[in-house]
Amino acid sequence: MNVLKDDADLPETSQSKSARLNRNCFCITLDRTALWTALADEADDSGFFEAFMKSRAHLFSNVAVFLAQSVIDKMRGVVGAIEATTKLPGYREAVLSWAPEIALQDFGPAGALMGYDFHLDNDEPRLIEVNTNAGGAFLNAVLAEAQKACCARGEQSLIATPDDDFETRVVAMFRDEWRRQRGAGSPRTIAIIDDRPEEQYLYPEFVIAQRLLKKHGVDAVIGDASELQYEGGRLRLSGHEIDLVYNRLVDFALDRPEHAALRAAYRDGAAVVTPNPRNHALFAAKRNLTLLSDPAALETLGLSPVMRLRLAGVPRTVLVTPDNSAALWRSRKDMFFKPVSGYGSKAVFRGDKVTKGVWAEIAAGGFVAQTFAPPGQRMIEFDGAVAPRKMDVRLYTYDGRLLLTAARLYQGQTTNFRTPGGGFAPVLVV
C-alpha cells in the first residue's frame, strides 16, 4: 500500500522531502520471505528462521527510513572530526588519564565495526554516543538487500556500502586489523566472542558473520569468553588456536574473572583483539563526550576550526559532580543521564523521569549529563492505525570509513527490540 498525503507541487528540498516521506509513506518495503531466505543462505542453514528468527518478531521493521544526503554527510563529518580528535596527543593524554590501565598499551588495531549513533533534531544530526561493539551490521547488510520499491519510486536509492560491497570490506577490515598488529599475513582462525553467545538477542548475526568469514577462506568459531584457554602463549577455544578475537563483550576492560584468559592473551599480544580496551578508551567511554562537546577544550587541544564546527553536532555533556549536582537537578528536564561505565541503555535516565531516589544515585557520581537531543520520528501504519515511532541512525565504520548506514525504530526511553512495528530499518537516501 502506497500512501502519500502531501500532494503539493511546490519544489522541495531533499530534507523536506525525506521528512514528508517519513511522515506519510506507510507502505511496507520489507520482503520478509526474501529476508528469511537470504538469512538462511548467508547462514547456510535452511532452519535458520525457525531456530533464531521466529522468536525475534521485532528485530526488523517493515518500513524504511528516508534521509537527505546532506544529513548523512553531516553525520559523516562528525565521525571524521572525532577520528581526527582521537589522534591529538592532548586528547589521548586526557582520555587515557581516566581509562583503565589495560588501555594504555597500543597494539595497533583501529577497532572493528565502530558504531556512531545519532538522533535527528529537526534534521540536524546529534551524536548520542559511540560504540566499539556495535551490533547489527551483518543483519542490516542482509536487510538492505530484501527491500521492495515503495513511496516516491525513483526519488531514493538504498544506502548500503559506498565504493564496495559490505561483505568484501568486512573481510578486508579483519585482515587489516591483523596486519596493524602483526605487520603481514592474515589470521587463520577468528573467534567471535561474547558471554553466553547463544543467549544474546543478536546471536543470529554471529552465525552470519561466521559463515561470511568461512566463505572467504578464514576459519571462524563462535564461543563463550569463559571457555577460552591461554597456555604456552597460545589462545585456544574448543581445540582451535585463535589468531584474532572479534570481541563483542561489554566488559570493556576485560576485568571480570571469567575473562581472565582473554585478558592475559591480550596483554601479552598473543592474540589480536578487536575492538579492544584501547579502542573503547579512545572512542566510546562516555566521559569522552565531555571533551568532544566542549569547543574551548578542543581549541586548547589543537583541533582545527573546521573540525570544531563539525563537533557542534555533539550535545553538550558534563561529568556529574558534587559541585554541579544542584544545578543539574534544577535543569534535569533538559538532560539525559548516563553512567560513565555503562553500555547500551543500562541505567540511562531521562531527566524529566528522574525521581529523588534515583537522583541520589546519580549525584553520588559516576554519571554524565548530556543535553537532551530528541530522536527523529517515523510514522508507521500498524493494525490499521497511524502511529509514531522514535528513530535513531547508526553509522557503522572502520577506521573512519563508512561501511553501512541503518536506523532503529522504537518506543520508550531508549532503543529496544520490543516495539511492534519497530526494529532495524534500512536507510534510503533522498
LUMPA-958430 format. One record per residue (C-alpha): residue number from 1; residue in three letters; x, y, z. Coordinates in Angstrom, 3 decimals. Example, Ala and Ser with C-alpha at 12.3 -4.5 7.8 and 13.67 -1.06 7.14 Angstrom:
% LUMPA-958430
k, r, east, north, up
1, ALA, 12.300, -4.500, 7.800;
2, SER, 13.670, -1.060, 7.140;
This chain:
% LUMPA-958430
k, r, east, north, up
1, MET, 0.000, 0.000, 0.000;
2, ASN, 1.454, 3.352, -1.059;
3, VAL, 0.109, 6.374, 0.821;
4, LEU, 1.450, 9.861, 0.206;
5, LYS, -0.768, 12.532, 1.705;
6, ASP, 1.119, 15.673, 0.675;
7, ASP, 0.341, 16.395, -2.956;
8, ALA, 1.624, 19.934, -3.243;
9, ASP, 3.643, 20.539, -6.387;
10, LEU, 5.926, 23.123, -4.799;
11, PRO, 9.643, 22.407, -5.152;
12, GLU, 11.046, 20.501, -2.209;
13, THR, 14.467, 20.319, -0.700;
14, SER, 15.850, 16.859, -0.065;
15, GLN, 15.421, 17.420, 3.673;
16, SER, 11.765, 18.435, 3.380;
17, LYS, 11.149, 15.523, 1.026;
18, SER, 12.673, 12.993, 3.424;
19, ALA, 10.634, 14.479, 6.286;
20, ARG, 7.455, 14.150, 4.203;
21, LEU, 8.223, 10.535, 3.359;
22, ASN, 8.986, 9.665, 6.985;
23, ARG, 5.694, 11.270, 7.931;
24, ASN, 3.424, 9.999, 5.175;
25, CYS, 4.880, 6.921, 3.484;
26, PHE, 3.308, 3.863, 5.122;
27, CYS, 3.959, 1.180, 2.564;
28, ILE, 5.809, -1.986, 3.502;
29, THR, 9.240, -2.114, 1.912;
30, LEU, 10.491, -5.281, 3.574;
31, ASP, 10.051, -8.543, 1.679;
32, ARG, 10.157, -10.860, 4.684;
33, THR, 10.158, -14.022, 2.603;
34, ALA, 13.185, -12.757, 0.707;
35, LEU, 14.819, -11.748, 4.005;
36, TRP, 14.336, -15.161, 5.641;
37, THR, 15.655, -16.845, 2.504;
38, ALA, 18.672, -14.546, 2.375;
39, LEU, 19.436, -15.070, 6.058;
40, ALA, 19.188, -18.833, 5.641;
41, ASP, 21.512, -18.661, 2.631;
42, GLU, 24.016, -16.476, 4.475;
43, ALA, 23.985, -18.835, 7.449;
44, ASP, 23.936, -21.942, 5.222;
45, ASP, 21.071, -23.255, 7.353;
46, SER, 17.583, -23.920, 5.987;
47, GLY, 16.240, -23.982, 9.544;
48, PHE, 17.673, -20.571, 10.431;
49, PHE, 14.270, -18.864, 10.614;
50, GLU, 12.717, -21.456, 12.884;
51, ALA, 15.782, -21.659, 15.087;
52, PHE, 16.597, -17.984, 15.531;
53, MET, 14.300, -15.510, 13.831;
54, LYS, 10.803, -16.705, 14.716;
55, SER, 11.325, -15.675, 18.350;
56, ARG, 12.632, -12.224, 17.361;
57, ALA, 9.452, -10.703, 15.963;
58, HIS, 10.557, -7.084, 16.426;
59, LEU, 14.128, -7.329, 15.182;
60, PHE, 13.259, -5.851, 11.766;
61, SER, 10.775, -3.129, 10.914;
62, ASN, 8.594, -3.410, 7.812;
63, VAL, 9.373, 0.136, 6.718;
64, ALA, 12.410, 2.098, 5.608;
65, VAL, 13.696, 5.413, 6.917;
66, PHE, 14.293, 8.290, 4.492;
67, LEU, 17.204, 10.693, 4.938;
68, ALA, 18.610, 13.516, 2.866;
69, GLN, 22.137, 13.025, 1.560;
70, SER, 23.103, 16.292, 3.237;
71, VAL, 22.104, 14.887, 6.642;
72, ILE, 24.182, 11.756, 6.105;
73, ASP, 27.096, 13.928, 5.016;
74, LYS, 26.835, 15.869, 8.297;
75, MET, 26.923, 12.609, 10.245;
76, ARG, 29.999, 11.522, 8.350;
77, GLY, 31.533, 14.910, 9.124;
78, VAL, 31.036, 14.299, 12.854;
79, VAL, 32.646, 10.868, 12.518;
80, GLY, 35.619, 12.340, 10.696;
81, ALA, 36.032, 15.041, 13.318;
82, ILE, 36.012, 12.510, 16.156;
83, GLU, 38.529, 10.344, 14.342;
84, ALA, 40.761, 13.408, 13.911;
85, THR, 40.365, 14.367, 17.567;
86, THR, 41.426, 10.927, 18.799;
87, LYS, 44.766, 11.394, 17.055;
88, LEU, 45.629, 14.547, 19.013;
89, PRO, 48.276, 13.891, 21.712;
90, GLY, 46.478, 16.133, 24.211;
91, TYR, 43.178, 14.366, 23.727;
92, ARG, 44.789, 10.954, 24.138;
93, GLU, 46.529, 12.058, 27.298;
94, ALA, 43.250, 13.362, 28.727;
95, VAL, 41.021, 10.361, 27.976;
96, LEU, 43.656, 7.795, 28.904;
97, SER, 44.022, 9.514, 32.268;
98, TRP, 40.591, 8.208, 33.251;
99, ALA, 40.843, 4.936, 31.310;
100, PRO, 41.708, 1.563, 32.870;
101, GLU, 45.388, 0.670, 32.919;
102, ILE, 44.915, -2.074, 30.327;
103, ALA, 44.021, 0.593, 27.732;
104, LEU, 47.399, 2.298, 27.902;
105, GLN, 49.237, -0.128, 25.628;
106, ASP, 48.682, 0.336, 21.898;
107, PHE, 48.846, -2.874, 19.850;
108, GLY, 47.721, -1.182, 16.624;
109, PRO, 44.137, -2.255, 15.773;
110, ALA, 41.740, 0.575, 14.931;
111, GLY, 38.626, -1.211, 16.184;
112, ALA, 36.341, -3.370, 14.047;
113, LEU, 32.818, -2.185, 13.247;
114, MET, 32.553, 1.036, 15.195;
115, GLY, 29.072, 2.416, 15.676;
116, TYR, 28.164, 6.122, 15.763;
117, ASP, 24.583, 6.680, 16.960;
118, PHE, 22.656, 9.830, 16.037;
119, HIS, 19.341, 11.444, 16.844;
120, LEU, 17.824, 13.836, 14.311;
121, ASP, 16.776, 17.138, 15.863;
122, ASN, 14.871, 18.981, 13.124;
123, ASP, 17.008, 17.133, 10.570;
124, GLU, 20.186, 18.217, 12.369;
125, PRO, 22.086, 15.084, 13.428;
126, ARG, 23.154, 14.957, 17.071;
127, LEU, 25.672, 12.317, 18.122;
128, ILE, 24.308, 10.464, 21.154;
129, GLU, 27.128, 8.006, 21.708;
130, VAL, 29.905, 5.970, 20.149;
131, ASN, 30.023, 2.180, 20.427;
132, THR, 33.019, -0.078, 19.934;
133, ASN, 30.978, -3.269, 19.878;
134, ALA, 28.113, -2.027, 17.742;
135, GLY, 25.741, -4.855, 16.919;
136, GLY, 23.553, -5.400, 13.898;
137, ALA, 25.822, -4.652, 10.943;
138, PHE, 25.718, -8.164, 9.461;
139, LEU, 21.936, -8.322, 9.876;
140, ASN, 21.430, -4.879, 8.354;
141, ALA, 23.559, -5.779, 5.347;
142, VAL, 21.167, -8.640, 4.574;
143, LEU, 18.135, -6.477, 5.397;
144, ALA, 19.272, -3.910, 2.840;
145, GLU, 19.014, -6.488, 0.070;
146, ALA, 15.439, -7.526, 0.945;
147, GLN, 13.661, -4.244, 0.194;
148, LYS, 10.929, -3.538, -2.349;
149, ALA, 10.360, -0.286, -4.237;
150, CYS, 7.828, 1.871, -2.488;
151, CYS, 6.930, 5.536, -1.978;
152, ALA, 8.337, 8.114, -4.376;
153, ARG, 9.873, 5.459, -6.592;
154, GLY, 12.976, 6.796, -8.269;
155, GLU, 13.483, 9.524, -5.668;
156, GLN, 15.747, 7.468, -3.455;
157, SER, 18.351, 4.733, -3.582;
158, LEU, 19.398, 2.360, -0.886;
159, ILE, 22.317, 3.414, 1.279;
160, ALA, 24.454, 0.318, 1.640;
161, THR, 28.218, 0.259, 1.376;
162, PRO, 30.000, 3.039, -0.518;
163, ASP, 32.629, 2.103, -3.071;
164, ASP, 32.449, -1.645, -2.474;
165, ASP, 30.166, -4.329, -1.109;
166, PHE, 29.825, -4.775, 2.636;
167, GLU, 30.959, -8.385, 2.666;
168, THR, 34.277, -7.741, 0.928;
169, ARG, 35.063, -4.716, 3.050;
170, VAL, 34.327, -6.525, 6.315;
171, VAL, 36.709, -9.352, 5.445;
172, ALA, 39.321, -6.779, 4.436;
173, MET, 38.715, -4.998, 7.758;
174, PHE, 39.620, -8.074, 9.827;
175, ARG, 42.703, -8.705, 7.715;
176, ASP, 43.726, -5.079, 8.123;
177, GLU, 43.314, -5.347, 11.907;
178, TRP, 45.628, -8.345, 11.834;
179, ARG, 48.293, -6.523, 9.832;
180, ARG, 48.131, -3.468, 12.086;
181, GLN, 49.391, -5.641, 14.913;
182, ARG, 51.307, -8.387, 13.126;
183, GLY, 52.693, -6.471, 10.156;
184, ALA, 51.924, -9.045, 7.460;
185, GLY, 49.876, -12.117, 6.636;
186, SER, 46.278, -12.907, 7.568;
187, PRO, 44.522, -14.531, 10.508;
188, ARG, 43.803, -18.224, 10.043;
189, THR, 41.152, -18.534, 12.763;
190, ILE, 38.875, -15.828, 14.148;
191, ALA, 36.853, -16.317, 17.315;
192, ILE, 33.578, -14.391, 17.653;
193, ILE, 33.374, -13.952, 21.416;
194, ASP, 30.656, -12.913, 23.842;
195, ASP, 29.244, -14.001, 27.177;
196, ARG, 26.864, -16.920, 26.597;
197, PRO, 26.632, -16.011, 22.893;
198, GLU, 23.701, -18.305, 22.121;
199, GLU, 21.606, -16.391, 24.666;
200, GLN, 22.325, -13.000, 23.094;
201, TYR, 19.483, -11.373, 21.196;
202, LEU, 21.790, -10.674, 18.245;
203, TYR, 23.237, -14.184, 18.178;
204, PRO, 21.877, -14.727, 14.634;
205, GLU, 24.403, -12.237, 13.302;
206, PHE, 27.237, -14.163, 14.941;
207, VAL, 26.198, -17.120, 12.821;
208, ILE, 26.075, -14.957, 9.682;
209, ALA, 29.486, -13.436, 10.446;
210, GLN, 30.970, -16.889, 10.981;
211, ARG, 29.643, -18.117, 7.658;
212, LEU, 30.800, -14.981, 5.833;
213, LEU, 34.356, -15.372, 7.097;
214, LYS, 34.471, -19.060, 6.208;
215, LYS, 33.231, -18.264, 2.724;
216, HIS, 36.304, -16.070, 2.295;
217, GLY, 38.742, -18.682, 3.497;
218, VAL, 39.024, -17.633, 7.147;
219, ASP, 38.110, -20.249, 9.741;
220, ALA, 35.730, -18.825, 12.354;
221, VAL, 34.262, -20.122, 15.592;
222, ILE, 31.684, -18.695, 17.979;
223, GLY, 32.419, -19.053, 21.658;
224, ASP, 31.864, -18.014, 25.239;
225, ALA, 34.719, -15.917, 26.596;
226, SER, 34.781, -18.057, 29.737;
227, GLU, 35.718, -21.094, 27.618;
228, LEU, 38.883, -19.537, 26.203;
229, GLN, 42.136, -21.104, 27.358;
230, TYR, 45.520, -19.407, 27.389;
231, GLU, 48.561, -21.588, 27.847;
232, GLY, 52.080, -21.501, 26.461;
233, GLY, 51.491, -18.218, 24.709;
234, ARG, 48.572, -19.625, 22.706;
235, LEU, 44.886, -18.703, 22.962;
236, ARG, 42.580, -21.643, 22.273;
237, LEU, 38.881, -22.322, 22.054;
238, SER, 37.348, -25.772, 21.629;
239, GLY, 40.516, -27.176, 20.122;
240, HIS, 41.112, -24.215, 17.804;
241, GLU, 44.162, -21.994, 18.105;
242, ILE, 42.804, -18.446, 17.915;
243, ASP, 44.657, -15.767, 15.965;
244, LEU, 42.128, -12.929, 16.158;
245, VAL, 39.212, -12.259, 18.504;
246, TYR, 36.180, -10.355, 17.224;
247, ASN, 35.227, -9.016, 20.629;
248, ARG, 31.532, -8.466, 21.397;
249, LEU, 31.923, -8.323, 25.186;
250, VAL, 30.620, -5.343, 27.156;
251, ASP, 33.361, -5.872, 29.756;
252, PHE, 35.450, -3.226, 28.026;
253, ALA, 38.465, -3.545, 30.335;
254, LEU, 38.301, -7.368, 30.379;
255, ASP, 38.149, -7.160, 34.170;
256, ARG, 35.749, -9.955, 35.001;
257, PRO, 37.194, -13.233, 36.323;
258, GLU, 35.614, -15.252, 33.524;
259, HIS, 37.575, -13.158, 31.013;
260, ALA, 40.976, -13.784, 32.590;
261, ALA, 42.295, -15.897, 29.714;
262, LEU, 41.371, -13.288, 27.103;
263, ARG, 42.799, -10.512, 29.249;
264, ALA, 46.126, -12.326, 29.646;
265, ALA, 46.375, -13.168, 25.945;
266, TYR, 45.574, -9.577, 25.010;
267, ARG, 48.131, -8.100, 27.398;
268, ASP, 50.812, -10.451, 26.086;
269, GLY, 49.950, -9.636, 22.472;
270, ALA, 49.323, -13.350, 21.915;
271, ALA, 46.076, -12.682, 20.035;
272, VAL, 44.802, -9.733, 18.043;
273, VAL, 41.685, -8.440, 19.823;
274, THR, 39.294, -6.077, 18.062;
275, PRO, 37.688, -3.940, 19.276;
276, ASN, 39.911, -3.815, 22.331;
277, PRO, 40.202, -1.842, 25.601;
278, ARG, 42.243, 0.918, 23.994;
279, ASN, 39.705, 1.402, 21.187;
280, HIS, 36.970, 1.773, 23.778;
281, ALA, 39.019, 4.187, 25.881;
282, LEU, 39.770, 6.466, 22.915;
283, PHE, 36.358, 6.446, 21.271;
284, ALA, 33.495, 5.096, 23.329;
285, ALA, 33.996, 5.923, 27.009;
286, LYS, 31.029, 8.136, 27.958;
287, ARG, 33.237, 10.647, 29.753;
288, ASN, 34.999, 11.417, 26.452;
289, LEU, 31.848, 13.258, 25.373;
290, THR, 32.689, 15.967, 27.905;
291, LEU, 35.707, 16.856, 25.743;
292, LEU, 34.126, 16.218, 22.352;
293, SER, 31.281, 18.628, 23.176;
294, ASP, 33.492, 21.394, 24.639;
295, PRO, 34.676, 23.831, 21.906;
296, ALA, 37.090, 25.652, 24.232;
297, ALA, 38.757, 22.410, 25.325;
298, LEU, 39.005, 21.238, 21.723;
299, GLU, 40.651, 24.513, 20.703;
300, THR, 43.165, 24.122, 23.527;
301, LEU, 43.890, 20.579, 22.345;
302, GLY, 44.710, 21.926, 18.875;
303, LEU, 41.674, 20.778, 16.880;
304, SER, 41.148, 22.849, 13.745;
305, PRO, 38.224, 25.306, 13.485;
306, VAL, 36.639, 23.200, 10.717;
307, MET, 36.654, 20.087, 12.869;
308, ARG, 35.402, 22.005, 15.922;
309, LEU, 32.468, 23.251, 13.856;
310, ARG, 31.583, 19.692, 12.880;
311, LEU, 31.586, 18.652, 16.531;
312, ALA, 28.784, 21.121, 17.206;
313, GLY, 26.758, 18.001, 16.426;
314, VAL, 27.738, 16.526, 19.811;
315, PRO, 25.270, 17.633, 22.547;
316, ARG, 26.961, 19.353, 25.486;
317, THR, 27.937, 16.742, 28.055;
318, VAL, 29.341, 17.256, 31.554;
319, LEU, 30.503, 14.988, 34.332;
320, VAL, 28.112, 14.963, 37.297;
321, THR, 29.996, 16.131, 40.389;
322, PRO, 29.052, 17.359, 43.885;
323, ASP, 29.800, 20.904, 42.707;
324, ASN, 27.315, 20.898, 39.808;
325, SER, 24.720, 18.366, 41.001;
326, ALA, 22.345, 21.012, 42.421;
327, ALA, 22.354, 22.981, 39.157;
328, LEU, 21.879, 19.806, 37.124;
329, TRP, 18.926, 18.808, 39.292;
330, ARG, 17.258, 22.126, 38.522;
331, SER, 17.845, 21.718, 34.768;
332, ARG, 17.280, 17.961, 34.701;
333, LYS, 14.254, 18.124, 32.389;
334, ASP, 16.556, 19.121, 29.558;
335, MET, 19.139, 16.411, 30.282;
336, PHE, 19.840, 12.720, 29.806;
337, PHE, 21.929, 10.978, 32.463;
338, LYS, 24.227, 8.085, 31.559;
339, PRO, 26.621, 6.024, 33.674;
340, VAL, 30.263, 6.585, 32.837;
341, SER, 30.919, 2.842, 32.793;
342, GLY, 27.599, 1.819, 31.251;
343, TYR, 26.729, 0.369, 27.879;
344, GLY, 23.672, 0.249, 25.684;
345, SER, 20.669, 1.567, 27.598;
346, LYS, 21.683, 0.243, 31.021;
347, ALA, 20.884, 2.687, 33.865;
348, VAL, 20.194, 5.545, 31.436;
349, PHE, 17.712, 8.121, 32.728;
350, ARG, 15.679, 10.801, 31.002;
351, GLY, 15.864, 13.833, 33.276;
352, ASP, 12.146, 14.538, 33.444;
353, LYS, 11.565, 10.963, 34.647;
354, VAL, 14.176, 11.008, 37.418;
355, THR, 12.882, 10.569, 40.973;
356, LYS, 14.678, 11.943, 44.020;
357, GLY, 15.730, 8.405, 44.916;
358, VAL, 17.349, 7.872, 41.523;
359, TRP, 18.866, 11.334, 41.664;
360, ALA, 20.675, 10.463, 44.873;
361, GLU, 22.376, 7.640, 42.951;
362, ILE, 23.266, 9.939, 40.042;
363, ALA, 24.532, 12.745, 42.274;
364, ALA, 26.819, 10.319, 44.098;
365, GLY, 28.967, 10.255, 40.953;
366, GLY, 29.799, 8.029, 38.042;
367, PHE, 27.367, 9.686, 35.602;
368, VAL, 27.500, 12.191, 32.769;
369, ALA, 24.708, 14.623, 31.976;
370, GLN, 24.024, 15.128, 28.283;
371, THR, 21.816, 17.866, 26.867;
372, PHE, 18.691, 16.140, 25.613;
373, ALA, 18.555, 15.728, 21.840;
374, PRO, 15.145, 14.425, 20.761;
375, PRO, 15.112, 11.419, 18.464;
376, GLY, 13.714, 11.632, 14.975;
377, GLN, 10.249, 10.327, 14.213;
378, ARG, 8.965, 7.835, 11.674;
379, MET, 5.215, 7.420, 11.246;
380, ILE, 4.042, 3.884, 10.534;
381, GLU, 0.734, 2.182, 9.894;
382, PHE, 0.142, -0.580, 12.434;
383, ASP, -3.045, -2.604, 12.914;
384, GLY, -4.892, -0.191, 10.656;
385, ALA, -3.891, 2.931, 12.587;
386, VAL, -1.181, 5.513, 12.075;
387, ALA, 1.327, 5.599, 14.939;
388, PRO, 4.654, 7.339, 15.623;
389, ARG, 7.918, 5.557, 16.266;
390, LYS, 11.099, 7.164, 17.526;
391, MET, 14.151, 6.614, 15.373;
392, ASP, 17.891, 6.826, 15.625;
393, VAL, 20.506, 6.307, 12.944;
394, ARG, 23.714, 4.310, 13.259;
395, LEU, 26.760, 4.653, 11.047;
396, TYR, 28.914, 1.528, 11.064;
397, THR, 32.504, 2.460, 10.290;
398, TYR, 36.034, 1.148, 10.210;
399, ASP, 38.995, 3.491, 10.652;
400, GLY, 36.665, 6.401, 9.905;
401, ARG, 35.322, 4.911, 6.663;
402, LEU, 31.608, 4.232, 6.292;
403, LEU, 30.646, 0.578, 5.973;
404, LEU, 26.876, 0.718, 6.402;
405, THR, 24.040, 3.017, 7.472;
406, ALA, 20.979, 1.741, 9.328;
407, ALA, 18.170, 3.019, 11.531;
408, ARG, 16.347, 1.676, 14.571;
409, LEU, 12.656, 2.347, 15.292;
410, TYR, 11.302, 2.060, 18.817;
411, GLN, 9.049, 3.355, 21.580;
412, GLY, 10.055, 4.168, 25.120;
413, GLN, 13.008, 5.943, 26.679;
414, THR, 15.749, 4.183, 24.719;
415, THR, 16.180, 1.895, 21.733;
416, ASN, 14.916, -1.641, 22.113;
417, PHE, 13.672, -4.549, 20.033;
418, ARG, 10.348, -4.985, 21.804;
419, THR, 8.275, -2.424, 19.918;
420, PRO, 5.559, -3.616, 17.488;
421, GLY, 6.435, -2.117, 14.119;
422, GLY, 9.926, -1.308, 15.340;
423, GLY, 13.384, -2.804, 14.900;
424, PHE, 16.207, -2.301, 12.433;
425, ALA, 15.227, -0.356, 9.320;
426, PRO, 17.206, 0.373, 6.157;
427, VAL, 18.041, 3.964, 5.275;
428, LEU, 17.007, 5.301, 1.886;
429, VAL, 18.709, 8.463, 0.721;
430, VAL, 16.632, 11.178, -0.937;
